[in-house]
Amino acid sequence: MPYVPPTRRKTAAATSLLANPGPDDGNPIFVKVPQADWAKLGYQYTLTIQWPNVAVEGTDPITVRAHVHYKWNGNGWTKIAGNAWISKLNDWSTQASEAVVAMAPGQPPDQNYHP
């Protein structure tokens, strides 16, 4: 079997998880975007979902994190895929998958935090 560098194994594990996410750590982190940045960024909330201890053959487990953004569309909340990355692995990120966006709650905790 050919040698596969650890970084490549880690990114493959993260990509596989993001394509078919299992249960997350159960502690989603919602952050309100400051109102002054709403127009510039185009959303009001960012949710961070994380999966700790993702197994990678031949290396220590990794933590994969993904952002889902929430934008008020005038009638309700729209979820937007943000970026996803491996904690402590520089120079690699990808867009959060539709499967990750689908598993995020339908709305942020403070539903009145919008224009």
N, CA, C and O atoms as CSV, one atom per row, in Angstrom:
chain,resi,resn,atom,element,x,y,z
A,1,MET,N,N,0.852,-1.182,0.000
A,1,MET,CA,C,0.000,0.000,0.000
A,1,MET,C,C,0.892,1.238,0.000
A,1,MET,O,O,1.820,1.315,0.805
A,2,PRO,N,N,0.639,2.206,-0.876
A,2,PRO,CA,C,1.500,3.386,-0.959
A,2,PRO,C,C,1.365,4.262,0.290
A,2,PRO,O,O,0.324,4.301,0.945
A,3,TYR,N,N,2.444,4.947,0.584
A,3,TYR,CA,C,2.484,5.861,1.717
A,3,TYR,C,C,1.593,7.083,1.447
A,3,TYR,O,O,1.653,7.684,0.374
A,4,VAL,N,N,0.774,7.434,2.435
A,4,VAL,CA,C,-0.062,8.627,2.344
A,4,VAL,C,C,0.341,9.542,3.493
A,4,VAL,O,O,0.238,9.143,4.653
A,5,PRO,N,N,0.800,10.767,3.201
A,5,PRO,CA,C,1.249,11.674,4.251
A,5,PRO,C,C,0.132,11.959,5.271
A,5,PRO,O,O,-1.047,11.972,4.915
A,6,PRO,N,N,0.509,12.186,6.535
A,6,PRO,CA,C,-0.492,12.442,7.575
A,6,PRO,C,C,-1.442,13.594,7.252
A,6,PRO,O,O,-2.636,13.507,7.538
A,7,THR,N,N,-0.933,14.651,6.670
A,7,THR,CA,C,-1.799,15.788,6.344
A,7,THR,C,C,-2.880,15.374,5.356
A,7,THR,O,O,-4.035,15.784,5.479
A,8,ARG,N,N,-2.509,14.578,4.399
A,8,ARG,CA,C,-3.490,14.105,3.415
A,8,ARG,C,C,-4.521,13.170,4.049
A,8,ARG,O,O,-5.701,13.206,3.698
A,9,ARG,N,N,-4.071,12.344,4.976
A,9,ARG,CA,C,-5.011,11.472,5.691
A,9,ARG,C,C,-5.981,12.296,6.532
A,9,ARG,O,O,-7.165,11.971,6.616
A,10,LYS,N,N,-5.472,13.371,7.161
A,10,LYS,CA,C,-6.331,14.232,7.988
A,10,LYS,C,C,-7.368,14.961,7.131
A,10,LYS,O,O,-8.541,15.031,7.496
A,11,THR,N,N,-6.936,15.494,6.009
A,11,THR,CA,C,-7.884,16.211,5.156
A,11,THR,C,C,-8.907,15.248,4.553
A,11,THR,O,O,-10.065,15.616,4.356
A,12,ALA,N,N,-8.487,14.031,4.262
A,12,ALA,CA,C,-9.432,13.032,3.742
A,12,ALA,C,C,-10.469,12.676,4.804
A,12,ALA,O,O,-11.653,12.538,4.496
A,13,ALA,N,N,-10.028,12.527,6.052
A,13,ALA,CA,C,-10.962,12.220,7.139
A,13,ALA,C,C,-11.942,13.365,7.352
A,13,ALA,O,O,-13.134,13.136,7.556
A,14,ALA,N,N,-11.444,14.597,7.306
A,14,ALA,CA,C,-12.315,15.760,7.485
A,14,ALA,C,C,-13.310,15.881,6.338
A,14,ALA,O,O,-14.492,16.140,6.566
A,15,THR,N,N,-12.847,15.700,5.126
A,15,THR,CA,C,-13.721,15.785,3.958
A,15,THR,C,C,-14.812,14.723,4.013
A,15,THR,O,O,-15.968,14.996,3.690
A,16,SER,N,N,-14.447,13.525,4.418
A,16,SER,CA,C,-15.417,12.452,4.549
A,16,SER,C,C,-16.459,12.773,5.624
A,16,SER,O,O,-17.653,12.555,5.419
A,17,LEU,N,N,-16.009,13.287,6.759
A,17,LEU,CA,C,-16.925,13.661,7.834
A,17,LEU,C,C,-17.889,14.753,7.376
A,17,LEU,O,O,-19.091,14.671,7.630
A,18,LEU,N,N,-17.367,15.764,6.708
A,18,LEU,CA,C,-18.204,16.884,6.268
A,18,LEU,C,C,-19.240,16.450,5.232
A,18,LEU,O,O,-20.334,17.011,5.172
A,19,ALA,N,N,-18.899,15.465,4.429
A,19,ALA,CA,C,-19.837,14.967,3.423
A,19,ALA,C,C,-20.973,14.168,4.056
A,19,ALA,O,O,-22.091,14.140,3.541
A,20,ASN,N,N,-20.673,13.525,5.169
A,20,ASN,CA,C,-21.652,12.675,5.841
A,20,ASN,C,C,-21.485,12.852,7.349
A,20,ASN,O,O,-21.024,11.940,8.034
A,21,PRO,N,N,-21.864,14.038,7.874
A,21,PRO,CA,C,-21.570,14.334,9.278
A,21,PRO,C,C,-22.385,13.489,10.247
A,21,PRO,O,O,-23.596,13.321,10.104
A,22,GLY,N,N,-21.682,12.973,11.223
A,22,GLY,CA,C,-22.350,12.292,12.325
A,22,GLY,C,C,-22.688,13.305,13.394
A,22,GLY,O,O,-22.590,14.511,13.168
A,23,PRO,N,N,-23.086,12.823,14.556
A,23,PRO,CA,C,-23.412,13.748,15.641
A,23,PRO,C,C,-22.210,14.622,15.997
A,23,PRO,O,O,-21.071,14.157,16.029
A,24,ASP,N,N,-22.490,15.892,16.261
A,24,ASP,CA,C,-21.415,16.792,16.669
A,24,ASP,C,C,-21.221,16.678,18.178
A,24,ASP,O,O,-21.769,15.779,18.816
A,25,ASP,N,N,-20.440,17.595,18.739
A,25,ASP,CA,C,-20.142,17.494,20.166
A,25,ASP,C,C,-21.304,17.951,21.051
A,25,ASP,O,O,-21.218,17.865,22.276
A,26,GLY,N,N,-22.388,18.435,20.440
A,26,GLY,CA,C,-23.564,18.819,21.209
A,26,GLY,C,C,-23.485,20.183,21.862
A,26,GLY,O,O,-24.377,20.555,22.624
A,27,ASN,N,N,-22.438,20.930,21.580
A,27,ASN,CA,C,-22.278,22.266,22.149
A,27,ASN,C,C,-22.066,23.296,21.045
A,27,ASN,O,O,-20.981,23.866,20.934
A,28,PRO,N,N,-23.090,23.541,20.225
A,28,PRO,CA,C,-22.904,24.525,19.163
A,28,PRO,C,C,-22.633,25.901,19.754
A,28,PRO,O,O,-23.182,26.260,20.796
A,29,ILE,N,N,-21.793,26.657,19.089
A,29,ILE,CA,C,-21.404,27.980,19.562
A,29,ILE,C,C,-21.998,29.019,18.621
A,29,ILE,O,O,-21.545,29.168,17.486
A,30,PHE,N,N,-23.019,29.742,19.097
A,30,PHE,CA,C,-23.604,30.833,18.325
A,30,PHE,C,C,-22.920,32.138,18.706
A,30,PHE,O,O,-22.715,32.414,19.888
A,31,VAL,N,N,-22.568,32.938,17.711
A,31,VAL,CA,C,-21.961,34.245,17.948
A,31,VAL,C,C,-22.729,35.280,17.139
A,31,VAL,O,O,-22.928,35.125,15.934
A,32,LYS,N,N,-23.155,36.337,17.822
A,32,LYS,CA,C,-23.811,37.443,17.131
A,32,LYS,C,C,-22.760,38.265,16.397
A,32,LYS,O,O,-21.722,38.610,16.961
A,33,VAL,N,N,-23.039,38.573,15.143
A,33,VAL,CA,C,-22.182,39.462,14.368
A,33,VAL,C,C,-22.552,40.887,14.784
A,33,VAL,O,O,-23.738,41.216,14.825
A,34,PRO,N,N,-21.573,41.743,15.095
A,34,PRO,CA,C,-21.912,43.120,15.451
A,34,PRO,C,C,-22.746,43.791,14.355
A,34,PRO,O,O,-22.488,43.602,13.166
A,35,GLN,N,N,-23.743,44.569,14.764
A,35,GLN,CA,C,-24.649,45.198,13.798
A,35,GLN,C,C,-23.918,46.016,12.749
A,35,GLN,O,O,-24.357,46.081,11.601
A,36,ALA,N,N,-22.814,46.639,13.122
A,36,ALA,CA,C,-22.054,47.453,12.170
A,36,ALA,C,C,-21.504,46.615,11.014
A,36,ALA,O,O,-21.191,47.159,9.955
A,37,ASP,N,N,-21.381,45.303,11.204
A,37,ASP,CA,C,-20.819,44.427,10.173
A,37,ASP,C,C,-21.870,43.686,9.357
A,37,ASP,O,O,-21.517,42.976,8.415
A,38,TRP,N,N,-23.145,43.829,9.688
A,38,TRP,CA,C,-24.188,43.089,8.987
A,38,TRP,C,C,-24.144,43.310,7.479
A,38,TRP,O,O,-24.148,42.348,6.711
A,39,ALA,N,N,-24.103,44.573,7.051
A,39,ALA,CA,C,-24.138,44.872,5.614
A,39,ALA,C,C,-22.882,44.334,4.920
A,39,ALA,O,O,-22.960,43.778,3.825
A,40,LYS,N,N,-21.738,44.503,5.561
A,40,LYS,CA,C,-20.475,44.067,4.957
A,40,LYS,C,C,-20.428,42.545,4.812
A,40,LYS,O,O,-20.021,42.036,3.767
A,41,LEU,N,N,-20.839,41.818,5.849
A,41,LEU,CA,C,-20.753,40.364,5.829
A,41,LEU,C,C,-21.976,39.691,5.229
A,41,LEU,O,O,-21.870,38.606,4.657
A,42,GLY,N,N,-23.129,40.322,5.353
A,42,GLY,CA,C,-24.349,39.765,4.772
A,42,GLY,C,C,-25.062,38.764,5.654
A,42,GLY,O,O,-25.929,38.036,5.171
A,43,TYR,N,N,-24.726,38.703,6.932
A,43,TYR,CA,C,-25.418,37.805,7.856
A,43,TYR,C,C,-25.326,38.357,9.276
A,43,TYR,O,O,-24.518,39.238,9.570
A,44,GLN,N,N,-26.184,37.807,10.158
A,44,GLN,CA,C,-26.282,38.318,11.517
A,44,GLN,C,C,-25.696,37.385,12.582
A,44,GLN,O,O,-25.362,37.839,13.676
A,45,TYR,N,N,-25.572,36.127,12.287
A,45,TYR,CA,C,-25.065,35.134,13.242
A,45,TYR,C,C,-24.079,34.201,12.574
A,45,TYR,O,O,-24.143,33.962,11.368
A,46,THR,N,N,-23.166,33.675,13.375
A,46,THR,CA,C,-22.309,32.574,12.936
A,46,THR,C,C,-22.414,31.461,13.972
A,46,THR,O,O,-22.297,31.697,15.175
A,47,LEU,N,N,-22.634,30.262,13.489
A,47,LEU,CA,C,-22.674,29.075,14.329
A,47,LEU,C,C,-21.423,28.251,14.038
A,47,LEU,O,O,-21.096,28.000,12.878
A,48,THR,N,N,-20.732,27.836,15.083
A,48,THR,CA,C,-19.615,26.915,14.934
A,48,THR,C,C,-20.050,25.549,15.446
A,48,THR,O,O,-20.478,25.409,16.592
A,49,ILE,N,N,-19.938,24.561,14.595
A,49,ILE,CA,C,-20.214,23.163,14.954
A,49,ILE,C,C,-18.874,22.454,14.956
A,49,ILE,O,O,-18.032,22.710,14.095
A,50,GLN,N,N,-18.668,21.563,15.918
A,50,GLN,CA,C,-17.386,20.858,15.939
A,50,GLN,C,C,-17.549,19.377,16.239
A,50,GLN,O,O,-18.481,18.939,16.914
A,51,TRP,N,N,-16.594,18.633,15.703
A,51,TRP,CA,C,-16.509,17.189,15.904
A,51,TRP,C,C,-15.118,16.895,16.456
A,51,TRP,O,O,-14.154,16.869,15.691
A,52,PRO,N,N,-14.987,16.673,17.766
A,52,PRO,CA,C,-13.677,16.336,18.317
A,52,PRO,C,C,-13.383,14.842,18.145
A,52,PRO,O,O,-14.283,14.032,17.922
A,53,ASN,N,N,-12.142,14.517,18.253
A,53,ASN,CA,C,-11.703,13.110,18.254
A,53,ASN,C,C,-12.096,12.325,17.001
A,53,ASN,O,O,-12.526,11.175,17.085
A,54,VAL,N,N,-11.944,12.962,15.843
A,54,VAL,CA,C,-12.178,12.262,14.581
A,54,VAL,C,C,-10.958,11.381,14.313
A,54,VAL,O,O,-9.828,11.866,14.254
A,55,ALA,N,N,-11.202,10.106,14.154
A,55,ALA,CA,C,-10.104,9.147,13.965
A,55,ALA,C,C,-9.424,9.338,12.611
A,55,ALA,O,O,-10.075,9.531,11.584
A,56,VAL,N,N,-8.099,9.277,12.644
A,56,VAL,CA,C,-7.277,9.321,11.432
A,56,VAL,C,C,-6.223,8.226,11.590
A,56,VAL,O,O,-5.467,8.219,12.562
A,57,GLU,N,N,-6.178,7.316,10.641
A,57,GLU,CA,C,-5.254,6.185,10.729
A,57,GLU,C,C,-3.807,6.663,10.852
A,57,GLU,O,O,-3.328,7.456,10.042
A,58,GLY,N,N,-3.127,6.164,11.879
A,58,GLY,CA,C,-1.706,6.442,12.040
A,58,GLY,C,C,-1.365,7.783,12.632
A,58,GLY,O,O,-0.184,8.126,12.701
A,59,THR,N,N,-2.348,8.567,13.068
A,59,THR,CA,C,-2.068,9.866,13.696
A,59,THR,C,C,-3.013,10.052,14.884
A,59,THR,O,O,-3.933,9.265,15.103
A,60,ASP,N,N,-2.758,11.100,15.629
A,60,ASP,CA,C,-3.674,11.457,16.702
A,60,ASP,C,C,-5.005,11.897,16.101
A,60,ASP,O,O,-5.045,12.357,14.961
A,61,PRO,N,N,-6.091,11.760,16.854
A,61,PRO,CA,C,-7.390,12.229,16.354
A,61,PRO,C,C,-7.365,13.729,16.081
A,61,PRO,O,O,-6.546,14.459,16.640
A,62,ILE,N,N,-8.256,14.172,15.228
A,62,ILE,CA,C,-8.354,15.592,14.874
A,62,ILE,C,C,-9.700,16.149,15.333
A,62,ILE,O,O,-10.632,15.402,15.631
A,63,THR,N,N,-9.777,17.470,15.381
A,63,THR,CA,C,-11.039,18.169,15.623
A,63,THR,C,C,-11.391,18.925,14.355
A,63,THR,O,O,-10.597,19.720,13.852
A,64,VAL,N,N,-12.580,18.673,13.847
A,64,VAL,CA,C,-13.065,19.349,12.644
A,64,VAL,C,C,-14.117,20.356,13.078
A,64,VAL,O,O,-14.991,20.038,13.884
A,65,ARG,N,N,-14.035,21.572,12.543
A,65,ARG,CA,C,-14.995,22.631,12.863
A,65,ARG,C,C,-15.573,23.188,11.561
A,65,ARG,O,O,-14.918,23.189,10.519
A,66,ALA,N,N,-16.813,23.659,11.651
A,66,ALA,CA,C,-17.472,24.253,10.477
A,66,ALA,C,C,-18.344,25.418,10.922
A,66,ALA,O,O,-18.926,25.402,12.006
A,67,HIS,N,N,-18.422,26.422,10.068
A,67,HIS,CA,C,-19.291,27.567,10.303
A,67,HIS,C,C,-20.540,27.476,9.441
A,67,HIS,O,O,-20.482,27.094,8.273
A,68,VAL,N,N,-21.664,27.833,10.038
A,68,VAL,CA,C,-22.913,28.055,9.320
A,68,VAL,C,C,-23.343,29.458,9.707
A,68,VAL,O,O,-23.408,29.787,10.891
A,69,HIS,N,N,-23.637,30.289,8.709
A,69,HIS,CA,C,-24.055,31.663,8.956
A,69,HIS,C,C,-25.572,31.764,8.815
A,69,HIS,O,O,-26.196,31.002,8.077
A,70,TYR,N,N,-26.143,32.715,9.534
A,70,TYR,CA,C,-27.586,32.941,9.509
A,70,TYR,C,C,-27.860,34.364,9.054
A,70,TYR,O,O,-27.317,35.327,9.596
A,71,LYS,N,N,-28.717,34.473,8.044
A,71,LYS,CA,C,-29.083,35.771,7.482
A,71,LYS,C,C,-30.591,35.929,7.575
A,71,LYS,O,O,-31.343,35.020,7.224
A,72,TRP,N,N,-31.028,37.091,8.052
A,72,TRP,CA,C,-32.452,37.390,8.103
A,72,TRP,C,C,-32.888,37.814,6.710
A,72,TRP,O,O,-32.303,38.732,6.135
A,73,ASN,N,N,-33.907,37.161,6.155
A,73,ASN,CA,C,-34.339,37.466,4.786
A,73,ASN,C,C,-35.635,38.273,4.736
A,73,ASN,O,O,-36.230,38.422,3.669
A,74,GLY,N,N,-36.071,38.790,5.872
A,74,GLY,CA,C,-37.290,39.583,5.917
A,74,GLY,C,C,-38.482,38.804,6.437
A,74,GLY,O,O,-39.402,39.386,7.012
A,75,ASN,N,N,-38.476,37.494,6.239
A,75,ASN,CA,C,-39.567,36.639,6.708
A,75,ASN,C,C,-39.096,35.514,7.620
A,75,ASN,O,O,-39.903,34.892,8.312
A,76,GLY,N,N,-37.820,35.257,7.623
A,76,GLY,CA,C,-37.269,34.163,8.409
A,76,GLY,C,C,-35.769,34.085,8.207
A,76,GLY,O,O,-35.172,34.935,7.547
A,77,TRP,N,N,-35.176,33.069,8.774
A,77,TRP,CA,C,-33.732,32.905,8.716
A,77,TRP,C,C,-33.317,31.991,7.565
A,77,TRP,O,O,-33.941,30.962,7.306
A,78,THR,N,N,-32.250,32.396,6.886
A,78,THR,CA,C,-31.636,31.593,5.842
A,78,THR,C,C,-30.274,31.141,6.351
A,78,THR,O,O,-29.512,31.946,6.886
A,79,LYS,N,N,-29.965,29.859,6.189
A,79,LYS,CA,C,-28.660,29.333,6.588
A,79,LYS,C,C,-27.728,29.365,5.376
A,79,LYS,O,O,-28.123,29.047,4.254
A,80,ILE,N,N,-26.488,29.758,5.636
A,80,ILE,CA,C,-25.480,29.893,4.588
A,80,ILE,C,C,-24.246,29.085,4.997
A,80,ILE,O,O,-23.777,29.200,6.129
A,81,ALA,N,N,-23.728,28.280,4.091
A,81,ALA,CA,C,-22.508,27.520,4.373
A,81,ALA,C,C,-21.334,28.466,4.559
A,81,ALA,O,O,-21.108,29.361,3.746
A,82,GLY,N,N,-20.600,28.260,5.625
A,82,GLY,CA,C,-19.358,28.989,5.857
A,82,GLY,C,C,-18.185,28.078,5.547
A,82,GLY,O,O,-18.294,27.153,4.742
A,83,ASN,N,N,-17.068,28.349,6.194
A,83,ASN,CA,C,-15.898,27.507,5.951
A,83,ASN,C,C,-15.814,26.397,6.987
A,83,ASN,O,O,-16.443,26.462,8.043
A,84,ALA,N,N,-15.034,25.388,6.669
A,84,ALA,CA,C,-14.765,24.275,7.574
A,84,ALA,C,C,-13.255,24.073,7.593
A,84,ALA,O,O,-12.569,24.337,6.605
A,85,TRP,N,N,-12.750,23.604,8.721
A,85,TRP,CA,C,-11.311,23.449,8.856
A,85,TRP,C,C,-10.988,22.410,9.912
A,85,TRP,O,O,-11.854,21.967,10.666
A,86,ILE,N,N,-9.719,22.035,9.945
A,86,ILE,CA,C,-9.199,21.118,10.948
A,86,ILE,C,C,-8.416,21.949,11.950
A,86,ILE,O,O,-7.494,22.677,11.581
A,87,SER,N,N,-8.783,21.836,13.205
A,87,SER,CA,C,-8.081,22.571,14.243
A,87,SER,C,C,-6.597,22.193,14.249
A,87,SER,O,O,-6.253,21.015,14.155
A,88,LYS,N,N,-5.745,23.170,14.358
A,88,LYS,CA,C,-4.284,22.995,14.428
A,88,LYS,C,C,-3.658,22.500,13.131
A,88,LYS,O,O,-2.529,22.011,13.136
A,89,LEU,N,N,-4.378,22.621,12.025
A,89,LEU,CA,C,-3.796,22.282,10.729
A,89,LEU,C,C,-3.882,23.526,9.854
A,89,LEU,O,O,-4.953,23.891,9.370
A,90,ASN,N,N,-2.753,24.160,9.664
A,90,ASN,CA,C,-2.718,25.387,8.864
A,90,ASN,C,C,-2.848,25.081,7.384
A,90,ASN,O,O,-2.550,23.974,6.934
A,91,ASP,N,N,-3.287,26.055,6.651
A,91,ASP,CA,C,-3.314,26.001,5.191
A,91,ASP,C,C,-4.302,25.008,4.602
A,91,ASP,O,O,-4.110,24.540,3.480
A,92,TRP,N,N,-5.368,24.676,5.346
A,92,TRP,CA,C,-6.415,23.850,4.752
A,92,TRP,C,C,-7.763,24.275,5.295
A,92,TRP,O,O,-7.969,24.353,6.506
A,93,SER,N,N,-8.662,24.544,4.395
A,93,SER,CA,C,-10.061,24.768,4.741
A,93,SER,C,C,-10.880,24.475,3.492
A,93,SER,O,O,-10.353,24.400,2.383
A,94,THR,N,N,-12.170,24.313,3.699
A,94,THR,CA,C,-13.085,24.036,2.608
A,94,THR,C,C,-14.433,24.610,2.995
A,94,THR,O,O,-14.630,25.000,4.146
A,95,GLN,N,N,-15.342,24.668,2.080
A,95,GLN,CA,C,-16.681,25.151,2.403
A,95,GLN,C,C,-17.440,24.065,3.162
A,95,GLN,O,O,-17.333,22.880,2.846
A,96,ALA,N,N,-18.206,24.485,4.163
A,96,ALA,CA,C,-19.068,23.546,4.874
A,96,ALA,C,C,-20.048,22.934,3.876
A,96,ALA,O,O,-20.566,23.623,2.997
A,97,SER,N,N,-20.290,21.663,4.019
A,97,SER,CA,C,-21.155,20.959,3.071
A,97,SER,C,C,-22.628,21.265,3.322
A,97,SER,O,O,-23.000,21.768,4.383
A,98,GLU,N,N,-23.448,20.958,2.343
A,98,GLU,CA,C,-24.904,21.111,2.505
A,98,GLU,C,C,-25.415,20.211,3.624
A,98,GLU,O,O,-26.390,20.551,4.294
A,99,ALA,N,N,-24.768,19.070,3.830
A,99,ALA,CA,C,-25.172,18.174,4.918
A,99,ALA,C,C,-24.926,18.823,6.275
A,99,ALA,O,O,-25.722,18.646,7.198
A,100,VAL,N,N,-23.842,19.565,6.406
A,100,VAL,CA,C,-23.564,20.288,7.653
A,100,VAL,C,C,-24.588,21.406,7.837
A,100,VAL,O,O,-25.120,21.582,8.933
A,101,VAL,N,N,-24.867,22.155,6.784
A,101,VAL,CA,C,-25.866,23.225,6.864
A,101,VAL,C,C,-27.222,22.647,7.262
A,101,VAL,O,O,-27.932,23.232,8.081
A,102,ALA,N,N,-27.578,21.515,6.692
A,102,ALA,CA,C,-28.875,20.895,6.986
A,102,ALA,C,C,-28.990,20.468,8.440
A,102,ALA,O,O,-30.087,20.502,8.997
A,103,MET,N,N,-27.895,20.068,9.070
A,103,MET,CA,C,-27.971,19.612,10.456
A,103,MET,C,C,-27.992,20.758,11.459
A,103,MET,O,O,-28.289,20.543,12.634
A,104,ALA,N,N,-27.680,21.978,11.011
A,104,ALA,CA,C,-27.687,23.142,11.906
A,104,ALA,C,C,-29.125,23.503,12.276
A,104,ALA,O,O,-30.043,23.301,11.481
A,105,PRO,N,N,-29.319,24.037,13.480
A,105,PRO,CA,C,-30.672,24.470,13.860
A,105,PRO,C,C,-31.246,25.440,12.830
A,105,PRO,O,O,-30.500,26.151,12.157
A,106,GLY,N,N,-32.555,25.466,12.712
A,106,GLY,CA,C,-33.212,26.305,11.714
A,106,GLY,C,C,-33.122,27.792,11.971
A,106,GLY,O,O,-33.314,28.599,11.062
A,107,GLN,N,N,-32.831,28.155,13.210
A,107,GLN,CA,C,-32.749,29.570,13.558
A,107,GLN,C,C,-31.804,29.758,14.734
A,107,GLN,O,O,-31.576,28.826,15.504
A,108,PRO,N,N,-31.255,30.957,14.876
A,108,PRO,CA,C,-30.368,31.225,16.009
A,108,PRO,C,C,-31.180,31.402,17.300
A,108,PRO,O,O,-32.404,31.521,17.257
A,109,PRO,N,N,-30.496,31.418,18.435
A,109,PRO,CA,C,-31.224,31.484,19.713
A,109,PRO,C,C,-32.007,32.781,19.923
A,109,PRO,O,O,-33.117,32.742,20.452
A,110,ASP,N,N,-31.453,33.924,19.521
A,110,ASP,CA,C,-32.169,35.202,19.644
A,110,ASP,C,C,-32.765,35.526,18.295
A,110,ASP,O,O,-32.118,36.149,17.453
A,111,GLN,N,N,-33.998,35.104,18.088
A,111,GLN,CA,C,-34.632,35.248,16.784
A,111,GLN,C,C,-34.954,36.687,16.424
A,111,GLN,O,O,-35.322,36.970,15.285
A,112,ASN,N,N,-34.820,37.600,17.378
A,112,ASN,CA,C,-35.122,39.013,17.116
A,112,ASN,C,C,-33.876,39.822,16.807
A,112,ASN,O,O,-33.965,41.039,16.645
A,113,TYR,N,N,-32.723,39.189,16.721
A,113,TYR,CA,C,-31.478,39.897,16.439
A,113,TYR,C,C,-31.304,40.004,14.926
A,113,TYR,O,O,-30.539,39.261,14.312
A,114,HIS,N,N,-32.028,40.941,14.355
A,114,HIS,CA,C,-31.974,41.177,12.904
A,114,HIS,C,C,-32.510,42.559,12.616
A,114,HIS,O,O,-33.110,43.189,13.486
A,115,PRO,N,N,-32.297,43.041,11.391
A,115,PRO,CA,C,-32.787,44.386,11.032
A,115,PRO,C,C,-34.297,44.458,11.050
A,115,PRO,O,O,-34.868,45.512,10.773
